[in-house]
Amino acid sequence: MKMKKLLKYLETEYQKKTRQSAILFKRASRVMVRGGSHTLRLWKPYPFFMASAQGAQVRDVDGNQYLDYWQGHYANILGHNPAVIRRALEPYIKAGTFHTGFESSVQLELAEKILASLKQQGLKVRFTTSGTLAATYAVMLAMGYTGREYILKIGGGWHGASPYLLKGVKFRPGQGFNVPDSAGLPSDFHKKILITRFDDCDHLEKTFKKYGSKLAAFILEPFIGVGGFLFCSREYLELARRLTDRYGVVLIFDEIISGFRFCASGVQKLYGVQPDVSLFGKLIGGGQAVAAVVGRSEIMEGCEKPGARKMRVHFEGGTFSSHEEYMRAGLAMVDYLSQHQKEVYPYIGKLAEKLRQGIEKVFKEEALEVVCTGRGNEIVKDSSFFMVNFPKKKIAHKNPEDVWDPERSDVLLREEALKLALLINGVHVVHGGGCLSTAHTEKDVEKTVAAYAEVARIFRKYL
Ligand SMILES: Cc1ncc(COP(=O)(O)O)c(C=O)c1O
């Protein structure tokens, strides 16, 4: 009842300031499913429609300004529309950006840069245009290489809408993460996708003991994104490496969020654990559609020379793969981060810690308990992520169950009420938080903490 009243109040306030967006959404709903193309962007009652974005700010069609922590699905580490990328693209755009369908040398430069950052011998790269495709191809390569059909993934792990990995994404009360997530797949498909618990060494050992010899791949995010902005322990990653080696399983690190986010390489470099295949996306495109599968040559060769008796894995990056414009943007981003890593990562890491502490403090002042996830650990010092959780029990928020089980955490308060309450106060977040960019300033963080304080007062009044 209290929550209903709160949501009603927030929706009314939001509607008052977003009338033009409401009109556009109504129009969009007539021609598009639920009015858009990405469910996460279509929050209730409707999303605002963006007019422009620059640095840390987004302006909507009603003229409202928001401090944005979504930053292009976490792709924009330099903020929206950064000059570094614009400068790199300007001459190319002047000359014409249309797709040619030919190879250009820029992709090879980007591939070289990514490989140089990993400092691991014997790796090869192939580009595609989305993380979903990269994850799909990586699983196909693993299956082709091992001749096995089972995949192990983490409960709460999101690797895009790849059919091979659409299980254990969404938490369902009473069932947890061990449930298929999509219609449209053969009915027993999900039986070959096995789920293990994030950062749980015991469960991993038991699962490998039982299924190790059937597994083609174990795929995980060393820093889990949607699952709660949590870092694996080194012990867990090392165990994953040992077990996959012992059972001949391909170890895939999905670094689509973590790649170039915590250092100018994969977060695997900080952990000192090398997977067989890595997935990169988001940042390596500099705001354009780029993803990469980077893996040991003998596995990657599966898409061209799989050996005499095997069929090749049909990994074609797609019509727009390694589009020159995308590659130039990606190269500019990777170059910039490599050259400025000593400033970029400590800067956003410090800002994020200030924000996390500030948010926890203002909720405490209103006697509301909040736990911010996203903090780094002894390995990753500079984490630029934050997620605001409202625990219902005394829990540590160490795994996706803690973040997504409505018995443990007030998910509705985070996902719906907090979202609208912050929008009303000029801040845009997803899942209660997001990431910092180099475009965010100390002043922005102070303004954001003030917005969370206002939200805490509203919550206190209604709940
Ligand atoms: C860890 C991870 N893997 C894969 C994907 C899918 O990437 P894309 O949205 O580019 O298909 C995402 C998207 O957010 C992700 O966070």
The ligand as a Gaussian input file, in Angstrom:
#p B3LYP/6-31G(d) Opt

LIG

0 1
 C       28.749000      -8.745000     -19.513000
 C       27.968000      -8.551000     -20.779000
 N       28.113000      -9.428000     -21.785000
 C       27.447000      -9.292000     -22.935000
 C       26.583000      -8.245000     -23.137000
 C       25.838000      -8.113000     -24.429000
 O       26.369000      -7.074000     -25.158000
 P       25.481000      -6.347000     -26.276000
 O       24.421000      -5.580000     -25.556000
 O       26.472000      -5.481000     -26.990000
 O       24.914000      -7.408000     -27.146000
 C       26.400000      -7.304000     -22.128000
 C       25.488000      -6.177000     -22.319000
 O       25.224000      -5.387000     -21.471000
 C       27.102000      -7.477000     -20.907000
 O       26.941000      -6.613000     -19.892000

